Amino acid sequence: MSARKTLLIVYHSLTDGTRQMAEAARAGAAADDSCTARLLHAAEVGAQDVLAADGYLFATPENLAAMSGQLKDFFDRSYYAVLDRVNGRPYAALICAGSDGSNAARQVARIATGWRLKAVAEALIVCTHAQTPEAILAPKRIGADDLERCRALGEALATGLVLGVF
């Protein structure tokens, strides 16, 4: 039997949408008893957490056509301490967006490329269609279908880690 694997899910959420997505992914990953899914807020994660994980799921809202500042802060604090020490490890991204999400996904991908991580899925973008200041700042409720997509991604990441296919 192979050693237990760890999936690190790093998230930031201001209006709760991204947290719901990350929680769903964690629930999916937890379906595999051979994988530990660690869900941590970006402000709590450091280089040691990154080094201790076998794979990653980065979850962020798209704020002003960019990843959240707190997720960027996590990358800033951890980047050089893990550079060339996580090469080839798998990752995916969850983006909670009001209208698009693609730029935040690109930013996460660029940083992951610098870390030489291996993308194992396209960024999963959930669009909330929040377009007014009130809607953008309002608490989000992610629909069941989108949460199922997040759960399935978490499960797929965990299974891939355990089976060694990534």
C-alpha angles and dihedrals in degrees: 000000000000124000119273112272128220126216113196114207111194116189145167124195130176100174097028098251096107091044090055090050092048092047090052090050090049090051090052092049091048089061087080109072091202093063130069112210111205113195111195133170111242091244090060099048126095139171094278090059090051093048092048093056129085095205141005144224115193115199125189143152116240106245118187090341092309142088113273119279091239093056089047088050090054090052091046092052095045106031105092095033091062100031111131090006099085100040114154098011115139126250143170134184138227118204125189106199138176095215116343123000096187096112093053088049090051091050093052090047092051092053092045089051089054089053087048092237120161117241108223098178138019114262109277105229121192113195116209094183090226105161109154124070089248094050093044093053096040120104110267130228112200114213124245095249092054092045089052089054089052091047091050091051091052091049092048092050092050093046092048091051093049094046092045094234094133 
